[in-house]
Amino acid sequence: MWATSKNKDGFSVAFAPPREGDFYSIFPDKNAATLLPLIMQHIEPGNIIQTDGLASYNRIVNLPANPPFQHLVVIHDQNFVDPVTGACTNHVQCFWKNCKRRFEHMARVQNSTLEGHLDEFLWRETFGKSGQEALTNILNQLSQWFQLP
């Protein structure tokens, strides 16, 4: 699953939450010509992709992936969970909501620093929701990367 959202300056962000693959991409629009190559680049063939009804996603099943992607759609005007397929984007939407909430507590984030703040948010979601947990994990990770002789 992944989500896209547009910020006030017109840039869009697509991401998969940490348990889904831990990536994000910043791009100028939500057109199929922009989104479909990102899907090919970041999502393994054969995976199930659950999206909302944005028309840009309509050609996911036609992408040259082997095995092909499965595409499940939920139309939010009708349901939060598709009653037939079970498609649901709530987890991704909640993750993005929490990300934006964090940025609001920081008195917003400028486009020039967005990438670094997204990196930190994704890292904290995986390794450090509390201050103590973050400190412990960053010290452990640093000790693995920079071992003393």
C-alpha positions as CSV (number, residue, x, y, z in Angstrom):
1,M,0.0,0.0,0.0
2,W,1.1,3.5,-0.5
3,A,-0.4,7.0,-0.3
4,T,0.0,10.3,-2.1
5,S,-0.7,13.7,-0.7
6,K,-0.1,17.2,-2.0
7,N,1.4,19.9,0.3
8,K,0.5,23.6,0.1
9,D,3.3,24.4,-2.3
10,G,2.1,21.9,-4.9
11,F,4.6,19.1,-4.3
12,S,3.3,15.6,-3.8
13,V,4.7,12.9,-1.6
14,A,4.2,9.1,-2.1
15,F,5.3,6.6,0.4
16,A,4.9,3.2,1.8
17,P,4.9,3.0,5.6
18,P,7.9,1.2,7.2
19,R,6.2,-2.2,7.5
20,E,5.3,-2.0,3.8
21,G,8.8,-1.3,2.4
22,D,10.0,2.0,3.9
23,F,10.3,4.4,1.0
24,Y,9.1,7.7,-0.1
25,S,9.3,9.9,-3.2
26,I,8.7,13.6,-3.7
27,F,7.3,14.6,-7.1
28,P,5.5,17.5,-8.7
29,D,2.2,16.0,-9.5
30,K,-0.1,12.9,-9.3
31,N,-0.3,12.1,-13.0
32,A,0.0,8.5,-14.2
33,A,3.2,9.4,-16.1
34,T,4.7,10.3,-12.8
35,L,3.2,7.6,-10.5
36,L,3.4,4.5,-12.6
37,P,7.2,4.6,-13.0
38,L,7.5,5.1,-9.2
39,I,5.5,1.9,-8.7
40,M,7.7,0.0,-11.1
41,Q,10.8,1.3,-9.3
42,H,9.8,0.7,-5.7
43,I,7.3,-2.1,-5.6
44,E,8.2,-5.8,-6.3
45,P,6.2,-7.4,-9.1
46,G,3.3,-9.6,-7.9
47,N,2.5,-7.4,-4.9
48,I,-1.0,-6.2,-4.1
49,I,-1.3,-2.5,-4.5
50,Q,-4.3,-0.9,-2.7
51,T,-5.2,2.6,-3.7
52,D,-8.0,5.1,-3.7
53,G,-10.0,5.8,-6.9
54,L,-7.5,8.3,-8.3
55,A,-7.6,7.8,-12.1
56,S,-3.8,7.9,-12.3
57,Y,-3.7,4.4,-10.8
58,N,-6.1,2.8,-13.4
59,R,-3.2,1.3,-15.5
60,I,-1.4,-0.4,-12.6
61,V,-2.6,-3.9,-13.9
62,N,-1.1,-3.1,-17.3
63,L,2.4,-2.3,-16.1
64,P,5.0,-4.7,-17.5
65,A,5.6,-6.6,-14.2
66,N,6.1,-10.3,-14.0
67,P,4.2,-11.5,-12.1
68,P,1.7,-8.7,-12.6
69,F,0.6,-6.4,-9.8
70,Q,-2.8,-6.9,-8.3
71,H,-4.6,-3.7,-7.9
72,L,-7.4,-3.3,-5.3
73,V,-9.3,0.0,-5.2
74,V,-11.4,1.6,-2.5
75,I,-13.6,4.5,-3.5
76,H,-13.7,6.7,-0.3
77,D,-17.0,8.4,-1.4
78,Q,-18.6,5.0,-1.1
79,N,-16.7,3.0,1.5
80,F,-13.6,3.0,3.7
81,V,-13.2,-0.7,3.1
82,D,-14.3,-2.2,-0.2
83,P,-17.0,-4.7,0.6
84,V,-16.0,-7.1,-2.2
85,T,-12.2,-7.0,-2.2
86,G,-11.4,-5.8,1.3
87,A,-9.2,-3.0,-0.1
88,C,-8.5,-0.4,2.5
89,T,-6.0,2.5,2.6
90,N,-6.7,3.5,6.2
91,H,-3.3,2.3,7.5
92,V,-1.4,4.4,4.9
93,Q,-3.8,7.4,5.3
94,C,-3.3,7.3,9.1
95,F,0.5,7.1,8.7
96,W,0.5,10.2,6.5
97,K,-1.9,12.0,8.9
98,N,0.6,11.3,11.7
99,C,3.5,12.5,9.6
100,K,1.7,15.8,8.7
101,R,0.7,16.2,12.4
102,R,4.4,15.9,13.4
103,F,5.3,18.6,10.8
104,E,2.6,20.9,12.2
105,H,4.1,20.6,15.7
106,M,7.4,21.7,14.2
107,A,5.7,24.9,12.9
108,R,5.6,23.4,9.4
109,V,8.4,22.1,7.2
110,Q,9.9,23.9,4.3
111,N,10.3,22.2,0.9
112,S,14.1,22.5,1.2
113,T,14.1,20.4,4.4
114,L,11.1,18.1,3.6
115,E,13.3,15.1,2.6
116,G,15.3,15.1,5.8
117,H,12.2,15.4,8.0
118,L,10.5,12.5,6.1
119,D,13.7,10.4,6.7
120,E,13.6,11.2,10.4
121,F,9.8,10.5,10.6
122,L,10.1,7.1,8.9
123,W,13.2,6.2,11.1
124,R,11.3,7.2,14.3
125,E,8.3,5.2,13.3
126,T,10.5,2.1,13.0
127,F,13.1,2.6,15.7
128,G,12.2,5.3,18.1
129,K,8.7,6.4,19.0
130,S,9.9,7.5,22.5
131,G,12.9,9.6,23.2
132,Q,14.6,6.9,25.1
133,E,13.9,4.3,22.5
134,A,15.3,6.6,19.8
135,L,18.4,7.3,21.7
136,T,19.1,3.6,22.5
137,N,18.5,2.6,18.8
138,I,20.6,5.4,17.3
139,L,23.5,4.5,19.6
140,N,23.2,0.8,18.7
141,Q,23.1,1.7,15.0
142,L,26.0,4.1,15.2
143,S,28.1,1.4,17.1
144,Q,27.5,-1.0,14.3
145,W,28.4,1.5,11.5
146,F,31.4,3.0,13.3
147,Q,33.1,0.2,15.3
148,L,36.0,1.1,17.5
149,P,39.3,-0.7,16.7
